[in-house]
Structures are given as C-alpha cells and as structure tokens.
Amino acid sequence: MQKHNKNGASELPVSHDKKLRAAAIGGAFLMAMSAVGPGFLTQTATFTGQLGADFGFAILICILVDIVVQLNIWRIIVVAGKRAQVVANEVFPGLGYLLSALVAIGGLFFNIGNVGGAGLGLNVLFGISPQAGAVLIGIFSIIVLVIKDALKAVDRTVQVLAAIIVLVLIYILCVMKVPYQTAVIHTFKPTHIDFYSILTIVGGTVGGYISFAGGHRLLAGGASGQKDIKYVNEGALTGIGLASIVRVMLFLAGLAVVTAGYKLDPANPAASIFKYAAGNFGYKFFGLVLIAAGLSSVLGSTFTSVSFLDYAVSKKGNAKFDQFRSWITIGFIVFATAIFYFIGQPAKVLVVVGALNGFILPIALGILLVAAHKSKIMGSDYHHPAWLTWTGWIVVAFMAYSSIAAVMKLL
C-alpha cells in the first residue's frame, strides 16, 4: 500500500527504496568485479611489464571511459525500463539480436578465461590441477546462479570476493616500494601511447557484457523509469569507484615489481607480481585473488550474457523462457569449463577477447545513445543530459579509432 505525504502526493513504500538500494549496490559490485576479473589481472600485468609507468595512461583512459559508459548505459536502460537488447531492437529491428550475439559470444569466451583463471587459483592454493579446479568453480557457480533467491546469493558472494581482493592488494602495496611519483607523472604525461593496450584494457574491463552487468542487475531488481535515476547514479558511481581502486592498486603493484628490475613471466605475468612482491606467501595470495576474481567474473558474465540470450530466445522474455533459464545458465558455464578443460590457454584467450570486447563497445554505446533521444523509447518527458551525450559520442569515436589503430598495428 502506498503512503501519501502532507500534500497528498503518493510516495513509494520504504520497502521499495530498500529493495532498489540493495539492487543498486548489488549491481555496483557485479559490474566492478566483472571488470577486474582474471582478464584484467592478466592484461594489467602484461602491459605493465611491456610499457612500465606509461601504462598508467591506459588505466586513466579506462577509468574516464568507464565513467561515461556506465552512467550512460545504466541510465538509458533503467529510464527505458528495458534491457539493452530490447532497446536496440526498438532503435532498428534486428539490432537487438546483433547486440545479443556480440555480447553473449564475448561473454562466453571471457568465461573460458574466468573459469580457467579461478581453476589456476585453486591450483596455486591447494595444488590440484587447473582443470579440476575449473570444474569445481563451474559447479559452485551453477549452484549460486540457479538456487532460489539467486540474485541475493550472487550479490553476497561478489561482495565477499571484492573484500578479499582489496585486502590482499593493500598488503602487497604495503610490502613493496612503490614509485608513486613516477606513476603519476607518466599517467598524465606518457612518453609512449600504445593504442592496442588501451583497446584491450578498456575492452576487457568496460566492453562487452561488463557494460551491461550492473544496469541489468538493477533492472532485475525492479528499477524502471526516471523516478529511479538516483539508484542509477548510486550504483554506477559505487561500482566505478571500486573498480578504479582495484585497477590503480594492481597497476602500482605491477609497476613496483617492474621498476625493481624483475622480469614478469609471460606465461603467468600476474602471478609474477605477487611472487616477487612477497615470495611464496605472496604467490599463495595471488591464488586467493585469482579465485576471487575468476569466480566473481564467472557470475557476472553468466548472469549478464543469459539476460541477453533471454531476448534472443524469447522475443518478449516471457514465462516460457524462464522455464529454460536455469538450463541455459548451466549450459553456458559447462561449455566454457569444457573448453578450458580440453584446450586451456586462458591467458591468451583473456587478452584476445579483451580486444574483441573493445570493438563491441562503440557499437553498443552508439546504439543506446541513439535510443536516448527517441521519445517512443525513453518517454516524451525525458531529456538525456547533454554532457553524457557528448562524452558518450567522444568515447564511441575514440574507441572506434583505437580499434582501427590496433588492427593496423597487428597487420
């Protein structure tokens, strides 16, 4: 039952406010932890080893792009009250199916690296084979995602994993001699700009399914319309802040190792950072971080990708599809786990798919920016903020240019 204020206007019940605030925080952690999974660990270590302090510029660009992308996407889909692929189909028939395919394929391949990364973490901690570890992670992920009240289980799990990662990185930074001054100088005034590193790190931490993880979680929590914009801002900014803190901390840890004269192992560059920083103890910590990052990313990738497959399988996302949702979730995880089990090489997969997601980002964001100015989608009384529109198109242009520059470099 609704309450009324002294002017007679209806107010939403307190339970609604609590529900959406919980959904906003859940979305924030889901987005942030999806953004700093094994892909980010691998990419950051790899490029820090290659570029040194100059990679700080890529981290800065990544954070700025994250702000623009997340605030735009969360806001557009929540005000529209529809998932991104539904909005895309209303912009132009068929675009929703294309977007669903791009996001789901990227998420599926990222999941190979996520499951494999978490499996490697179990290998580091307990000595079991990475393949067996991946199977255990896959089974646990399925249990979390298909049980009753799965959204609450996902939220709680991801929050605990986030705390583990932050605490471990704080410890690593405390025991290392970090060149803070060098990092700051080269972040804002790099001596070399590598577009492939920017494309990969942005694509791996902002592109693909990651862009939609938080917004779709908030939508699933009941947010819809302009009245819920405050939850968009609360959730998106919280997630951006958390992801940015972890990004900067890992970059600084890697830079401390590189400037100390150590050469990172190309087969497992992220592990090198922790091992050089704190010996075998640090290596065990790396295993813990890898498990946390991998598991949280498996949950985020699967939840978001399945939310896109919803529309691809059932045009209206109706109850009939819900009967098969659990099976699609299980199949999504089982497929990724099987690919890793028989093929392996998650580090290469994560770097390549990060670049692929970098190509997807300008397409997805461009579609939604067009939708933001269509009254039939957003409502006749909605006006998208001009600064979000202009910065959004700048990101689209920059990422499109970076994609072309990266391809030219590879060729």
Backbone hydrogen bonds, N-H to C=O, Kabsch-Sander energy under -0.5 kcal/mol:
donor,donor_aa,acceptor,acceptor_aa,energy
3,K,11,E,-1.2
5,N,9,A,-2.5
8,G,5,N,-2.1
11,E,3,K,-3.4
16,H,13,P,-0.9
17,D,13,P,-1.4
18,K,14,V,-2.4
19,K,15,S,-2.3
20,L,16,H,-2.4
21,R,17,D,-2.3
22,A,18,K,-2.4
23,A,19,K,-2.0
24,A,20,L,-2.6
25,I,21,R,-2.3
26,G,22,A,-2.5
27,G,23,A,-2.8
28,A,24,A,-2.2
29,F,25,I,-2.3
30,L,26,G,-2.3
31,M,27,G,-2.6
32,A,28,A,-2.7
33,M,29,F,-2.8
34,S,30,L,-1.6
35,A,31,M,-1.8
36,V,32,A,-0.9
37,G,34,S,-0.8
41,L,37,G,-2.0
42,T,38,P,-2.8
43,Q,39,G,-3.0
44,T,40,F,-2.9
45,A,41,L,-2.0
46,T,42,T,-2.5
47,F,43,Q,-2.6
48,T,44,T,-2.2
49,G,45,A,-2.0
50,Q,46,T,-1.3
51,L,47,F,-3.2
52,G,48,T,-2.0
54,D,51,L,-1.3
55,F,52,G,-1.6
56,G,53,A,-2.0
57,F,54,D,-1.5
58,A,54,D,-0.6
59,I,55,F,-1.8
60,L,56,G,-2.4
61,I,57,F,-2.5
62,C,58,A,-2.4
63,I,59,I,-2.1
64,L,60,L,-2.3
65,V,61,I,-2.8
66,D,62,C,-2.3
67,I,63,I,-2.1
68,V,64,L,-1.9
69,V,65,V,-3.1
70,Q,66,D,-2.7
71,L,67,I,-1.9
72,N,68,V,-1.8
73,I,69,V,-2.9
74,W,70,Q,-2.5
75,R,71,L,-1.4
76,I,72,N,-2.6
77,I,73,I,-2.2
78,V,74,W,-1.9
79,V,75,R,-2.6
80,A,76,I,-2.1
81,G,77,I,-1.1
82,K,77,I,-1.4
86,V,83,R,-0.6
87,V,83,R,-2.2
88,A,84,A,-2.6
89,N,85,Q,-1.8
90,E,86,V,-1.3
91,V,87,V,-1.3
92,F,88,A,-2.0
95,L,92,F,-2.4
98,L,94,G,-1.8
99,L,95,L,-2.9
100,S,96,G,-2.4
101,A,97,Y,-2.3
102,L,98,L,-2.5
103,V,99,L,-2.7
104,A,100,S,-2.7
105,I,101,A,-2.4
106,G,102,L,-2.2
107,G,103,V,-2.8
108,L,104,A,-2.4
109,F,105,I,-2.2
110,F,106,G,-2.3
111,N,107,G,-2.0
112,I,108,L,-1.0
113,G,109,F,-1.2
114,N,110,F,-2.5
115,V,111,N,-3.0
116,G,112,I,-2.2
117,G,113,G,-2.8
118,A,114,N,-2.3
119,G,115,V,-2.2
120,L,116,G,-2.4
121,G,117,G,-1.8
122,L,118,A,-1.9
123,N,119,G,-1.7
124,V,120,L,-2.2
125,L,121,G,-2.2
126,F,122,L,-2.9
127,G,122,L,-0.5
127,G,123,N,-1.6
128,I,122,L,-0.7
133,G,129,S,-2.5
134,A,130,P,-2.4
135,V,131,Q,-1.9
136,L,132,A,-2.0
137,I,133,G,-2.4
138,G,134,A,-2.6
139,I,135,V,-2.4
140,F,136,L,-2.4
141,S,137,I,-2.5
142,I,138,G,-2.2
143,I,139,I,-2.1
144,V,140,F,-2.2
145,L,141,S,-2.2
146,V,142,I,-1.8
147,I,143,I,-1.2
150,A,147,I,-0.8
153,A,149,D,-1.8
154,V,150,A,-2.9
155,D,151,L,-2.5
156,R,152,K,-2.5
157,T,153,A,-2.4
158,V,154,V,-2.5
159,Q,155,D,-2.0
160,V,156,R,-2.0
161,L,157,T,-2.1
162,A,158,V,-2.2
163,A,159,Q,-1.9
164,I,160,V,-1.8
165,I,161,L,-2.0
166,V,162,A,-2.3
167,L,163,A,-2.3
168,V,164,I,-2.2
169,L,165,I,-2.3
170,I,166,V,-2.2
171,Y,167,L,-1.9
172,I,168,V,-2.3
173,L,169,L,-2.4
174,C,170,I,-1.8
175,V,171,Y,-1.4
176,M,172,I,-0.6
178,V,176,M,-1.0
180,Y,178,V,-2.0
183,A,179,P,-2.2
184,V,180,Y,-2.4
185,I,181,Q,-2.4
186,H,182,T,-2.4
187,T,183,A,-1.6
188,F,184,V,-1.7
189,K,185,I,-1.7
194,D,192,H,-0.5
195,F,193,I,-0.7
198,I,194,D,-1.6
199,L,195,F,-3.0
200,T,196,Y,-2.5
201,I,197,S,-2.6
202,V,198,I,-2.5
203,G,199,L,-2.5
204,G,200,T,-2.6
205,T,201,I,-1.0
206,V,202,V,-2.5
207,G,202,V,-1.5
208,G,357,N,-0.8
210,I,207,G,-1.3
211,S,208,G,-0.9
212,F,209,Y,-1.2
213,A,209,Y,-1.0
213,A,210,I,-0.5
214,G,210,I,-0.6
216,H,212,F,-2.6
217,R,213,A,-1.6
218,L,214,G,-2.4
219,L,215,G,-2.2
220,A,216,H,-2.3
221,G,217,R,-1.2
222,G,219,L,-1.6
223,A,218,L,-1.9
225,G,78,V,-2.9
228,D,225,G,-1.6
229,I,226,Q,-1.8
231,Y,228,D,-0.9
232,V,228,D,-1.2
233,N,229,I,-2.4
234,E,230,K,-2.2
235,G,231,Y,-2.6
236,A,232,V,-2.9
237,L,233,N,-2.2
238,T,234,E,-1.6
239,G,235,G,-2.5
240,I,236,A,-2.7
241,G,237,L,-2.3
242,L,238,T,-2.4
243,A,239,G,-2.6
244,S,240,I,-2.5
245,I,241,G,-2.1
246,V,242,L,-2.0
247,R,243,A,-2.5
248,V,244,S,-2.6
249,M,245,I,-2.4
250,L,246,V,-2.4
251,F,247,R,-2.2
252,L,248,V,-2.5
253,A,249,M,-2.2
254,G,250,L,-2.5
255,L,251,F,-2.7
256,A,252,L,-2.3
257,V,253,A,-1.6
258,V,254,G,-2.4
259,T,255,L,-2.9
260,A,256,A,-0.9
261,G,258,V,-1.7
262,Y,257,V,-1.7
264,L,262,Y,-0.5
268,N,265,D,-1.1
272,S,268,N,-1.3
273,I,269,P,-1.2
274,F,270,A,-1.2
275,K,271,A,-2.3
276,Y,272,S,-2.8
277,A,273,I,-1.7
278,A,274,F,-2.1
279,G,275,K,-1.7
281,F,278,A,-0.7
282,G,278,A,-1.7
283,Y,279,G,-2.0
284,K,280,N,-2.0
285,F,281,F,-1.8
286,F,282,G,-2.2
287,G,283,Y,-1.6
288,L,284,K,-1.7
289,V,285,F,-2.6
290,L,286,F,-2.9
291,I,287,G,-2.1
292,A,288,L,-2.3
293,A,289,V,-3.2
294,G,290,L,-2.7
295,L,291,I,-2.8
296,S,292,A,-2.1
297,S,293,A,-1.7
298,V,294,G,-2.2
299,L,295,L,-2.1
300,G,296,S,-2.2
301,S,297,S,-3.0
302,T,298,V,-2.4
303,F,299,L,-2.4
304,T,300,G,-2.2
305,S,301,S,-2.5
306,V,302,T,-2.4
307,S,303,F,-1.4
308,F,304,T,-1.0
308,F,305,S,-0.6
309,L,305,S,-2.2
310,D,306,V,-1.6
311,Y,307,S,-0.5
311,Y,308,F,-0.6
312,A,308,F,-1.3
313,V,309,L,-2.5
314,S,310,D,-2.6
317,G,314,S,-1.8
321,F,318,N,-0.7
322,D,318,N,-1.3
323,Q,319,A,-1.2
323,Q,320,K,-0.5
324,F,321,F,-1.8
325,R,321,F,-0.8
326,S,322,D,-0.5
328,I,324,F,-2.4
329,T,325,R,-2.6
330,I,326,S,-2.6
331,G,327,W,-2.6
332,F,328,I,-2.4
333,I,329,T,-1.8
334,V,330,I,-2.9
335,F,331,G,-2.4
336,A,332,F,-1.5
337,T,333,I,-2.6
338,A,334,V,-2.6
339,I,335,F,-2.3
340,F,336,A,-2.1
341,Y,337,T,-2.6
342,F,338,A,-2.1
343,I,339,I,-2.3
344,G,339,I,-0.9
349,V,345,Q,-1.6
350,L,346,P,-2.6
351,V,347,A,-1.7
352,V,348,K,-2.2
353,V,349,V,-2.8
354,G,350,L,-1.6
355,A,351,V,-1.5
356,L,352,V,-1.9
357,N,353,V,-2.7
358,G,354,G,-1.3
359,F,355,A,-1.1
359,F,356,L,-0.7
360,I,356,L,-1.4
361,L,357,N,-1.9
363,I,359,F,-0.7
364,A,360,I,-2.6
365,L,361,L,-2.8
366,G,362,P,-1.8
367,I,363,I,-2.0
368,L,364,A,-1.9
369,L,365,L,-2.2
370,V,366,G,-1.8
371,A,367,I,-1.9
372,A,368,L,-1.9
373,H,370,V,-1.3
374,K,371,A,-2.1
375,S,373,H,-0.6
377,I,374,K,-1.4
378,M,374,K,-2.5
379,G,375,S,-2.3
382,Y,379,G,-1.4
389,T,385,P,-1.9
390,W,386,A,-2.7
391,T,387,W,-2.1
392,G,388,L,-1.8
393,W,389,T,-2.2
394,I,390,W,-1.9
395,V,391,T,-2.2
396,V,392,G,-2.2
397,A,393,W,-2.5
398,F,394,I,-2.9
399,M,395,V,-3.0
400,A,396,V,-2.1
401,Y,397,A,-2.4
402,S,398,F,-2.8
403,S,399,M,-2.2
404,I,400,A,-2.1
405,A,401,Y,-2.9
406,A,402,S,-2.6
407,V,403,S,-2.2
408,M,404,I,-2.4
409,K,405,A,-2.0
410,L,406,A,-2.4
411,L,407,V,-2.3
